[in-house]
Amino acid sequence: MSTLINTTAFDRSTEPLFRILAPEQIEQIVHFRPDEDLLDRIDELAGKCTEGELTDDERAEYEGYVRANSFIAAVQLRARKFLSPGKGA
């Protein structure tokens, strides 16, 4: 139930943002991908995390990437919904 509530709150709070963006801009959000250097860094940190070899600074960096990835994924999901028939249903 809390996931449904959180999704509904996220959808409601992002609705005004998506309404001011052009469809082309929303498409860019849907198709956004990080550059190769960033993906390589995240892979490096993920490997070190799996092996238990992260320094405190690396752990903080990696956790930041994980949080950012979760946020971007949520925004992209919302963008896909917004572009689908029914506009954000």
Gaussian input, Z-matrix of N, CA and C with variables (Angstrom, degrees):
# hf/3-21g

backbone

0 1
 N
 C     1     B1
 C     2     B2     1     A1
 N     3     B3     2     A2     1     D1
 C     4     B4     3     A3     2     D2
 C     5     B5     4     A4     3     D3
 N     6     B6     5     A5     4     D4
 C     7     B7     6     A6     5     D5
 C     8     B8     7     A7     6     D6
 N     9     B9     8     A8     7     D7
 C    10    B10     9     A9     8     D8
 C    11    B11    10    A10     9     D9
 N    12    B12    11    A11    10    D10
 C    13    B13    12    A12    11    D11
 C    14    B14    13    A13    12    D12
 N    15    B15    14    A14    13    D13
 C    16    B16    15    A15    14    D14
 C    17    B17    16    A16    15    D15
 N    18    B18    17    A17    16    D16
 C    19    B19    18    A18    17    D17
 C    20    B20    19    A19    18    D18
 N    21    B21    20    A20    19    D19
 C    22    B22    21    A21    20    D20
 C    23    B23    22    A22    21    D21
 N    24    B24    23    A23    22    D22
 C    25    B25    24    A24    23    D23
 C    26    B26    25    A25    24    D24
 N    27    B27    26    A26    25    D25
 C    28    B28    27    A27    26    D26
 C    29    B29    28    A28    27    D27
 N    30    B30    29    A29    28    D28
 C    31    B31    30    A30    29    D29
 C    32    B32    31    A31    30    D30
 N    33    B33    32    A32    31    D31
 C    34    B34    33    A33    32    D32
 C    35    B35    34    A34    33    D33
 N    36    B36    35    A35    34    D34
 C    37    B37    36    A36    35    D35
 C    38    B38    37    A37    36    D36
 N    39    B39    38    A38    37    D37
 C    40    B40    39    A39    38    D38
 C    41    B41    40    A40    39    D39
 N    42    B42    41    A41    40    D40
 C    43    B43    42    A42    41    D41
 C    44    B44    43    A43    42    D42
 N    45    B45    44    A44    43    D43
 C    46    B46    45    A45    44    D44
 C    47    B47    46    A46    45    D45
 N    48    B48    47    A47    46    D46
 C    49    B49    48    A48    47    D47
 C    50    B50    49    A49    48    D48
 N    51    B51    50    A50    49    D49
 C    52    B52    51    A51    50    D50
 C    53    B53    52    A52    51    D51
 N    54    B54    53    A53    52    D52
 C    55    B55    54    A54    53    D53
 C    56    B56    55    A55    54    D54
 N    57    B57    56    A56    55    D55
 C    58    B58    57    A57    56    D56
 C    59    B59    58    A58    57    D57
 N    60    B60    59    A59    58    D58
 C    61    B61    60    A60    59    D59
 C    62    B62    61    A61    60    D60
 N    63    B63    62    A62    61    D61
 C    64    B64    63    A63    62    D62
 C    65    B65    64    A64    63    D63
 N    66    B66    65    A65    64    D64
 C    67    B67    66    A66    65    D65
 C    68    B68    67    A67    66    D66
 N    69    B69    68    A68    67    D67
 C    70    B70    69    A69    68    D68
 C    71    B71    70    A70    69    D69
 N    72    B72    71    A71    70    D70
 C    73    B73    72    A72    71    D71
 C    74    B74    73    A73    72    D72
 N    75    B75    74    A74    73    D73
 C    76    B76    75    A75    74    D74
 C    77    B77    76    A76    75    D75
 N    78    B78    77    A77    76    D76
 C    79    B79    78    A78    77    D77
 C    80    B80    79    A79    78    D78
 N    81    B81    80    A80    79    D79
 C    82    B82    81    A81    80    D80
 C    83    B83    82    A82    81    D81
 N    84    B84    83    A83    82    D82
 C    85    B85    84    A84    83    D83
 C    86    B86    85    A85    84    D84
 N    87    B87    86    A86    85    D85
 C    88    B88    87    A87    86    D86
 C    89    B89    88    A88    87    D87
 N    90    B90    89    A89    88    D88
 C    91    B91    90    A90    89    D89
 C    92    B92    91    A91    90    D90
 N    93    B93    92    A92    91    D91
 C    94    B94    93    A93    92    D92
 C    95    B95    94    A94    93    D93
 N    96    B96    95    A95    94    D94
 C    97    B97    96    A96    95    D95
 C    98    B98    97    A97    96    D96
 N    99    B99    98    A98    97    D97
 C   100   B100    99    A99    98    D98
 C   101   B101   100   A100    99    D99
 N   102   B102   101   A101   100   D100
 C   103   B103   102   A102   101   D101
 C   104   B104   103   A103   102   D102
 N   105   B105   104   A104   103   D103
 C   106   B106   105   A105   104   D104
 C   107   B107   106   A106   105   D105
 N   108   B108   107   A107   106   D106
 C   109   B109   108   A108   107   D107
 C   110   B110   109   A109   108   D108
 N   111   B111   110   A110   109   D109
 C   112   B112   111   A111   110   D110
 C   113   B113   112   A112   111   D111
 N   114   B114   113   A113   112   D112
 C   115   B115   114   A114   113   D113
 C   116   B116   115   A115   114   D114
 N   117   B117   116   A116   115   D115
 C   118   B118   117   A117   116   D116
 C   119   B119   118   A118   117   D117
 N   120   B120   119   A119   118   D118
 C   121   B121   120   A120   119   D119
 C   122   B122   121   A121   120   D120
 N   123   B123   122   A122   121   D121
 C   124   B124   123   A123   122   D122
 C   125   B125   124   A124   123   D123
 N   126   B126   125   A125   124   D124
 C   127   B127   126   A126   125   D125
 C   128   B128   127   A127   126   D126
 N   129   B129   128   A128   127   D127
 C   130   B130   129   A129   128   D128
 C   131   B131   130   A130   129   D129
 N   132   B132   131   A131   130   D130
 C   133   B133   132   A132   131   D131
 C   134   B134   133   A133   132   D132
 N   135   B135   134   A134   133   D133
 C   136   B136   135   A135   134   D134
 C   137   B137   136   A136   135   D135
 N   138   B138   137   A137   136   D136
 C   139   B139   138   A138   137   D137
 C   140   B140   139   A139   138   D138
 N   141   B141   140   A140   139   D139
 C   142   B142   141   A141   140   D140
 C   143   B143   142   A142   141   D141
 N   144   B144   143   A143   142   D142
 C   145   B145   144   A144   143   D143
 C   146   B146   145   A145   144   D144
 N   147   B147   146   A146   145   D145
 C   148   B148   147   A147   146   D146
 C   149   B149   148   A148   147   D147
 N   150   B150   149   A149   148   D148
 C   151   B151   150   A150   149   D149
 C   152   B152   151   A151   150   D150
 N   153   B153   152   A152   151   D151
 C   154   B154   153   A153   152   D152
 C   155   B155   154   A154   153   D153
 N   156   B156   155   A155   154   D154
 C   157   B157   156   A156   155   D155
 C   158   B158   157   A157   156   D156
 N   159   B159   158   A158   157   D157
 C   160   B160   159   A159   158   D158
 C   161   B161   160   A160   159   D159
 N   162   B162   161   A161   160   D160
 C   163   B163   162   A162   161   D161
 C   164   B164   163   A163   162   D162
 N   165   B165   164   A164   163   D163
 C   166   B166   165   A165   164   D164
 C   167   B167   166   A166   165   D165
 N   168   B168   167   A167   166   D166
 C   169   B169   168   A168   167   D167
 C   170   B170   169   A169   168   D168
 N   171   B171   170   A170   169   D169
 C   172   B172   171   A171   170   D170
 C   173   B173   172   A172   171   D171
 N   174   B174   173   A173   172   D172
 C   175   B175   174   A174   173   D173
 C   176   B176   175   A175   174   D174
 N   177   B177   176   A176   175   D175
 C   178   B178   177   A177   176   D176
 C   179   B179   178   A178   177   D177
 N   180   B180   179   A179   178   D178
 C   181   B181   180   A180   179   D179
 C   182   B182   181   A181   180   D180
 N   183   B183   182   A182   181   D181
 C   184   B184   183   A183   182   D182
 C   185   B185   184   A184   183   D183
 N   186   B186   185   A185   184   D184
 C   187   B187   186   A186   185   D185
 C   188   B188   187   A187   186   D186
 N   189   B189   188   A188   187   D187
 C   190   B190   189   A189   188   D188
 C   191   B191   190   A190   189   D189
 N   192   B192   191   A191   190   D190
 C   193   B193   192   A192   191   D191
 C   194   B194   193   A193   192   D192
 N   195   B195   194   A194   193   D193
 C   196   B196   195   A195   194   D194
 C   197   B197   196   A196   195   D195
 N   198   B198   197   A197   196   D196
 C   199   B199   198   A198   197   D197
 C   200   B200   199   A199   198   D198
 N   201   B201   200   A200   199   D199
 C   202   B202   201   A201   200   D200
 C   203   B203   202   A202   201   D201
 N   204   B204   203   A203   202   D202
 C   205   B205   204   A204   203   D203
 C   206   B206   205   A205   204   D204
 N   207   B207   206   A206   205   D205
 C   208   B208   207   A207   206   D206
 C   209   B209   208   A208   207   D207
 N   210   B210   209   A209   208   D208
 C   211   B211   210   A210   209   D209
 C   212   B212   211   A211   210   D210
 N   213   B213   212   A212   211   D211
 C   214   B214   213   A213   212   D212
 C   215   B215   214   A214   213   D213
 N   216   B216   215   A215   214   D214
 C   217   B217   216   A216   215   D215
 C   218   B218   217   A217   216   D216
 N   219   B219   218   A218   217   D217
 C   220   B220   219   A219   218   D218
 C   221   B221   220   A220   219   D219
 N   222   B222   221   A221   220   D220
 C   223   B223   222   A222   221   D221
 C   224   B224   223   A223   222   D222
 N   225   B225   224   A224   223   D223
 C   226   B226   225   A225   224   D224
 C   227   B227   226   A226   225   D225
 N   228   B228   227   A227   226   D226
 C   229   B229   228   A228   227   D227
 C   230   B230   229   A229   228   D228
 N   231   B231   230   A230   229   D229
 C   232   B232   231   A231   230   D230
 C   233   B233   232   A232   231   D231
 N   234   B234   233   A233   232   D232
 C   235   B235   234   A234   233   D233
 C   236   B236   235   A235   234   D234
 N   237   B237   236   A236   235   D235
 C   238   B238   237   A237   236   D236
 C   239   B239   238   A238   237   D237
 N   240   B240   239   A239   238   D238
 C   241   B241   240   A240   239   D239
 C   242   B242   241   A241   240   D240
 N   243   B243   242   A242   241   D241
 C   244   B244   243   A243   242   D242
 C   245   B245   244   A244   243   D243
 N   246   B246   245   A245   244   D244
 C   247   B247   246   A246   245   D245
 C   248   B248   247   A247   246   D246
 N   249   B249   248   A248   247   D247
 C   250   B250   249   A249   248   D248
 C   251   B251   250   A250   249   D249
 N   252   B252   251   A251   250   D250
 C   253   B253   252   A252   251   D251
 C   254   B254   253   A253   252   D252
 N   255   B255   254   A254   253   D253
 C   256   B256   255   A255   254   D254
 C   257   B257   256   A256   255   D255
 N   258   B258   257   A257   256   D256
 C   259   B259   258   A258   257   D257
 C   260   B260   259   A259   258   D258
 N   261   B261   260   A260   259   D259
 C   262   B262   261   A261   260   D260
 C   263   B263   262   A262   261   D261
 N   264   B264   263   A263   262   D262
 C   265   B265   264   A264   263   D263
 C   266   B266   265   A265   264   D264

   B1=1.4480
   B2=1.5199
   B3=1.3386
   B4=1.4566
   B5=1.5189
   B6=1.3553
   B7=1.4579
   B8=1.5236
   B9=1.3155
   B10=1.4579
   B11=1.5194
   B12=1.3183
   B13=1.4614
   B14=1.5220
   B15=1.3393
   B16=1.4525
   B17=1.5209
   B18=1.3384
   B19=1.4530
   B20=1.5121
   B21=1.3176
   B22=1.4535
   B23=1.5218
   B24=1.3102
   B25=1.4679
   B26=1.5184
   B27=1.3222
   B28=1.4625
   B29=1.5272
   B30=1.3267
   B31=1.4663
   B32=1.5236
   B33=1.3094
   B34=1.4740
   B35=1.5214
   B36=1.3214
   B37=1.4608
   B38=1.5244
   B39=1.3286
   B40=1.4652
   B41=1.5259
   B42=1.2940
   B43=1.4694
   B44=1.5330
   B45=1.3249
   B46=1.4727
   B47=1.5324
   B48=1.3153
   B49=1.4595
   B50=1.5291
   B51=1.3156
   B52=1.4621
   B53=1.5181
   B54=1.3091
   B55=1.4688
   B56=1.5317
   B57=1.3353
   B58=1.4690
   B59=1.5297
   B60=1.3369
   B61=1.4530
   B62=1.5214
   B63=1.3214
   B64=1.4550
   B65=1.5261
   B66=1.3185
   B67=1.4686
   B68=1.5290
   B69=1.3161
   B70=1.4672
   B71=1.5313
   B72=1.3198
   B73=1.4571
   B74=1.5272
   B75=1.2992
   B76=1.4657
   B77=1.5217
   B78=1.3186
   B79=1.4700
   B80=1.5301
   B81=1.3237
   B82=1.4667
   B83=1.5230
   B84=1.3138
   B85=1.4747
   B86=1.5297
   B87=1.3352
   B88=1.4668
   B89=1.5238
   B90=1.3192
   B91=1.4639
   B92=1.5226
   B93=1.3259
   B94=1.4614
   B95=1.5242
   B96=1.3205
   B97=1.4615
   B98=1.5234
   B99=1.3222
   B100=1.4670
   B101=1.5260
   B102=1.3332
   B103=1.4612
   B104=1.5295
   B105=1.3147
   B106=1.4697
   B107=1.5230
   B108=1.3342
   B109=1.4647
   B110=1.5190
   B111=1.3200
   B112=1.4624
   B113=1.5293
   B114=1.3258
   B115=1.4659
   B116=1.5257
   B117=1.3271
   B118=1.4642
   B119=1.5246
   B120=1.3421
   B121=1.4716
   B122=1.5295
   B123=1.3185
   B124=1.4657
   B125=1.5284
   B126=1.3332
   B127=1.4708
   B128=1.5239
   B129=1.3335
   B130=1.4661
   B131=1.5234
   B132=1.3300
   B133=1.4626
   B134=1.5276
   B135=1.3306
   B136=1.4712
   B137=1.5227
   B138=1.3232
   B139=1.4613
   B140=1.5211
   B141=1.3345
   B142=1.4642
   B143=1.5282
   B144=1.3313
   B145=1.4656
   B146=1.5349
   B147=1.3147
   B148=1.4628
   B149=1.5272
   B150=1.3101
   B151=1.4701
   B152=1.5350
   B153=1.3458
   B154=1.4597
   B155=1.5151
   B156=1.3267
   B157=1.4591
   B158=1.5263
   B159=1.3104
   B160=1.4674
   B161=1.5233
   B162=1.3359
   B163=1.4574
   B164=1.5265
   B165=1.3079
   B166=1.4696
   B167=1.5246
   B168=1.3296
   B169=1.4652
   B170=1.5327
   B171=1.3207
   B172=1.4585
   B173=1.5259
   B174=1.3255
   B175=1.4679
   B176=1.5323
   B177=1.3228
   B178=1.4673
   B179=1.5345
   B180=1.3269
   B181=1.4631
   B182=1.5284
   B183=1.3308
   B184=1.4643
   B185=1.5258
   B186=1.3139
   B187=1.4649
   B188=1.5228
   B189=1.3314
   B190=1.4611
   B191=1.5232
   B192=1.3306
   B193=1.4628
   B194=1.5215
   B195=1.3147
   B196=1.4639
   B197=1.5282
   B198=1.3351
   B199=1.4727
   B200=1.5229
   B201=1.3325
   B202=1.4674
   B203=1.5255
   B204=1.3308
   B205=1.4593
   B206=1.5266
   B207=1.3075
   B208=1.4686
   B209=1.5225
   B210=1.3253
   B211=1.4633
   B212=1.5283
   B213=1.3281
   B214=1.4612
   B215=1.5288
   B216=1.3172
   B217=1.4681
   B218=1.5277
   B219=1.3267
   B220=1.4667
   B221=1.5277
   B222=1.3269
   B223=1.4671
   B224=1.5247
   B225=1.3214
   B226=1.4661
   B227=1.5294
   B228=1.3023
   B229=1.4613
   B230=1.5203
   B231=1.3004
   B232=1.4677
   B233=1.5229
   B234=1.3197
   B235=1.4620
   B236=1.5298
   B237=1.3302
   B238=1.4667
   B239=1.5327
   B240=1.3248
   B241=1.4671
   B242=1.5192
   B243=1.3262
   B244=1.4579
   B245=1.5247
   B246=1.3287
   B247=1.4630
   B248=1.5213
   B249=1.3289
   B250=1.4619
   B251=1.5224
   B252=1.3331
   B253=1.4615
   B254=1.5251
   B255=1.3060
   B256=1.4483
   B257=1.5189
   B258=1.3319
   B259=1.4689
   B260=1.5115
   B261=1.3012
   B262=1.4602
   B263=1.5062
   B264=1.2939
   B265=1.4661
   B266=1.5004
   A1=111.08
   A2=118.48
   A3=119.17
   A4=111.81
   A5=118.96
   A6=121.23
   A7=109.79
   A8=117.11
   A9=120.69
   A10=110.18
   A11=116.83
   A12=120.68
   A13=110.10
   A14=117.75
   A15=120.96
   A16=111.59
   A17=117.32
   A18=120.78
   A19=110.09
   A20=117.12
   A21=120.72
   A22=110.59
   A23=117.88
   A24=121.15
   A25=110.32
   A26=117.52
   A27=120.49
   A28=110.34
   A29=116.62
   A30=120.35
   A31=111.29
   A32=116.01
   A33=119.39
   A34=111.72
   A35=117.12
   A36=119.23
   A37=112.72
   A38=117.61
   A39=119.37
   A40=112.90
   A41=118.03
   A42=121.95
   A43=112.51
   A44=119.69
   A45=119.33
   A46=112.87
   A47=116.88
   A48=120.47
   A49=110.64
   A50=116.76
   A51=119.79
   A52=112.03
   A53=117.93
   A54=120.92
   A55=112.40
   A56=118.12
   A57=119.20
   A58=112.51
   A59=117.58
   A60=121.00
   A61=110.84
   A62=115.94
   A63=120.78
   A64=108.99
   A65=117.75
   A66=119.92
   A67=112.66
   A68=117.67
   A69=121.15
   A70=110.85
   A71=116.88
   A72=120.64
   A73=110.91
   A74=116.48
   A75=120.46
   A76=109.68
   A77=117.24
   A78=121.35
   A79=110.54
   A80=116.92
   A81=120.18
   A82=110.93
   A83=117.02
   A84=120.80
   A85=109.63
   A86=116.26
   A87=120.75
   A88=110.78
   A89=116.89
   A90=121.33
   A91=113.82
   A92=117.82
   A93=120.74
   A94=110.70
   A95=115.57
   A96=122.74
   A97=107.84
   A98=117.72
   A99=120.08
   A100=110.60
   A101=116.05
   A102=119.85
   A103=110.72
   A104=115.55
   A105=121.61
   A106=112.97
   A107=117.81
   A108=119.75
   A109=111.37
   A110=116.42
   A111=120.10
   A112=110.59
   A113=117.02
   A114=119.74
   A115=111.02
   A116=116.77
   A117=120.40
   A118=110.86
   A119=116.74
   A120=120.25
   A121=110.65
   A122=116.58
   A123=120.15
   A124=109.83
   A125=117.29
   A126=120.52
   A127=111.46
   A128=115.63
   A129=119.78
   A130=110.97
   A131=115.73
   A132=119.66
   A133=111.50
   A134=117.17
   A135=120.47
   A136=110.23
   A137=116.39
   A138=120.15
   A139=111.69
   A140=115.93
   A141=119.81
   A142=110.91
   A143=115.68
   A144=119.84
   A145=109.79
   A146=116.27
   A147=120.92
   A148=111.31
   A149=115.57
   A150=120.90
   A151=112.60
   A152=116.98
   A153=120.45
   A154=113.17
   A155=117.38
   A156=121.76
   A157=114.71
   A158=118.00
   A159=120.41
   A160=111.20
   A161=116.08
   A162=119.91
   A163=107.19
   A164=117.45
   A165=120.41
   A166=110.73
   A167=116.82
   A168=120.46
   A169=111.41
   A170=116.61
   A171=119.98
   A172=111.36
   A173=116.50
   A174=119.82
   A175=109.97
   A176=116.53
   A177=120.19
   A178=110.39
   A179=116.57
   A180=120.83
   A181=110.60
   A182=115.92
   A183=120.70
   A184=111.23
   A185=117.41
   A186=120.66
   A187=111.23
   A188=116.61
   A189=120.35
   A190=111.46
   A191=116.38
   A192=119.90
   A193=111.56
   A194=116.95
   A195=120.57
   A196=109.98
   A197=116.95
   A198=120.18
   A199=110.99
   A200=117.26
   A201=120.99
   A202=110.15
   A203=116.74
   A204=120.41
   A205=111.03
   A206=117.20
   A207=120.87
   A208=110.87
   A209=116.41
   A210=120.46
   A211=110.60
   A212=117.03
   A213=120.59
   A214=110.49
   A215=117.13
   A216=120.52
   A217=110.88
   A218=117.16
   A219=120.85
   A220=110.82
   A221=117.04
   A222=120.75
   A223=110.04
   A224=116.95
   A225=119.97
   A226=111.23
   A227=117.32
   A228=120.35
   A229=110.12
   A230=115.93
   A231=120.45
   A232=110.39
   A233=117.65
   A234=121.27
   A235=110.40
   A236=116.73
   A237=120.31
   A238=110.73
   A239=115.65
   A240=119.69
   A241=110.41
   A242=115.78
   A243=119.92
   A244=111.03
   A245=117.21
   A246=121.04
   A247=113.05
   A248=117.03
   A249=119.84
   A250=110.78
   A251=117.36
   A252=119.71
   A253=110.74
   A254=116.49
   A255=121.48
   A256=111.62
   A257=118.92
   A258=125.32
   A259=113.75
   A260=116.16
   A261=120.93
   A262=115.09
   A263=115.96
   A264=118.80
   A265=111.56
   D1=-41.27
   D2=-178.12
   D3=-64.93
   D4=-31.73
   D5=176.90
   D6=-64.45
   D7=-42.90
   D8=177.98
   D9=-61.04
   D10=-44.62
   D11=179.57
   D12=-63.34
   D13=-44.61
   D14=179.66
   D15=-63.74
   D16=-40.71
   D17=178.11
   D18=-64.03
   D19=-43.96
   D20=178.71
   D21=-61.85
   D22=-43.25
   D23=178.61
   D24=-63.96
   D25=-42.51
   D26=178.78
   D27=-63.14
   D28=-45.29
   D29=178.66
   D30=-60.32
   D31=-45.35
   D32=-179.72
   D33=-64.34
   D34=-39.09
   D35=-176.46
   D36=-77.59
   D37=-23.30
   D38=178.62
   D39=-93.78
   D40=-13.55
   D41=-179.77
   D42=-50.57
   D43=-50.46
   D44=-179.46
   D45=-60.44
   D46=-35.45
   D47=178.85
   D48=-64.18
   D49=-48.32
   D50=-178.85
   D51=-67.08
   D52=-27.86
   D53=178.78
   D54=-68.62
   D55=-26.60
   D56=-179.59
   D57=-91.52
   D58=-7.80
   D59=179.54
   D60=-89.87
   D61=144.25
   D62=173.96
   D63=-71.74
   D64=151.98
   D65=178.60
   D66=-53.83
   D67=-35.58
   D68=178.85
   D69=-63.90
   D70=-36.96
   D71=178.21
   D72=-68.99
   D73=-38.74
   D74=177.77
   D75=-65.59
   D76=-39.60
   D77=175.83
   D78=-59.95
   D79=-39.80
   D80=178.23
   D81=-62.66
   D82=-37.54
   D83=176.72
   D84=-63.82
   D85=-45.47
   D86=-179.54
   D87=-57.44
   D88=-40.06
   D89=-173.41
   D90=-97.31
   D91=6.22
   D92=-179.97
   D93=-61.23
   D94=136.03
   D95=173.57
   D96=-139.63
   D97=140.77
   D98=177.89
   D99=-67.46
   D100=158.35
   D101=179.66
   D102=-73.10
   D103=164.04
   D104=-175.48
   D105=-60.81
   D106=-37.85
   D107=179.25
   D108=-60.92
   D109=-42.30
   D110=178.87
   D111=-66.79
   D112=-43.70
   D113=178.46
   D114=-61.11
   D115=-39.70
   D116=177.69
   D117=-62.58
   D118=-41.73
   D119=-179.92
   D120=-65.16
   D121=-42.96
   D122=179.25
   D123=-63.28
   D124=-42.61
   D125=177.57
   D126=-61.26
   D127=-41.58
   D128=178.48
   D129=-60.83
   D130=-47.08
   D131=-179.92
   D132=-66.81
   D133=-37.35
   D134=178.46
   D135=-62.11
   D136=-42.13
   D137=178.24
   D138=-62.67
   D139=-44.44
   D140=178.95
   D141=-64.80
   D142=-35.81
   D143=178.86
   D144=-64.91
   D145=-45.02
   D146=178.80
   D147=-58.68
   D148=-37.41
   D149=-178.82
   D150=-85.42
   D151=-3.73
   D152=-178.66
   D153=71.43
   D154=31.05
   D155=-174.60
   D156=-112.96
   D157=14.22
   D158=179.85
   D159=-75.02
   D160=138.34
   D161=169.02
   D162=-77.27
   D163=170.81
   D164=177.82
   D165=-60.35
   D166=-42.91
   D167=179.30
   D168=-64.26
   D169=-41.51
   D170=178.66
   D171=-66.23
   D172=-38.09
   D173=178.31
   D174=-62.57
   D175=-43.82
   D176=178.77
   D177=-62.69
   D178=-42.22
   D179=177.91
   D180=-62.18
   D181=-48.13
   D182=-178.91
   D183=-61.85
   D184=-43.64
   D185=178.03
   D186=-61.67
   D187=-35.65
   D188=176.07
   D189=-63.22
   D190=-42.20
   D191=177.19
   D192=-64.89
   D193=-39.21
   D194=178.93
   D195=-63.34
   D196=-45.30
   D197=178.29
   D198=-63.31
   D199=-44.25
   D200=179.70
   D201=-61.80
   D202=-42.56
   D203=179.86
   D204=-61.85
   D205=-41.34
   D206=178.33
   D207=-63.12
   D208=-42.76
   D209=179.02
   D210=-64.41
   D211=-47.19
   D212=-179.08
   D213=-62.08
   D214=-41.29
   D215=178.14
   D216=-61.21
   D217=-40.99
   D218=179.04
   D219=-66.14
   D220=-41.34
   D221=178.71
   D222=-65.86
   D223=-41.18
   D224=179.00
   D225=-65.20
   D226=-40.60
   D227=176.94
   D228=-60.92
   D229=-44.59
   D230=179.00
   D231=-63.99
   D232=-39.11
   D233=178.46
   D234=-62.89
   D235=-42.86
   D236=177.79
   D237=-60.79
   D238=-44.40
   D239=178.68
   D240=-62.21
   D241=-41.03
   D242=-176.82
   D243=-64.95
   D244=-35.46
   D245=-179.56
   D246=-79.68
   D247=-16.95
   D248=-178.59
   D249=-73.84
   D250=159.74
   D251=176.99
   D252=-53.62
   D253=138.10
   D254=-178.37
   D255=97.44
   D256=-1.71
   D257=175.87
   D258=43.49
   D259=80.94
   D260=171.86
   D261=86.47
   D262=12.93
   D263=179.31
   D264=-64.88

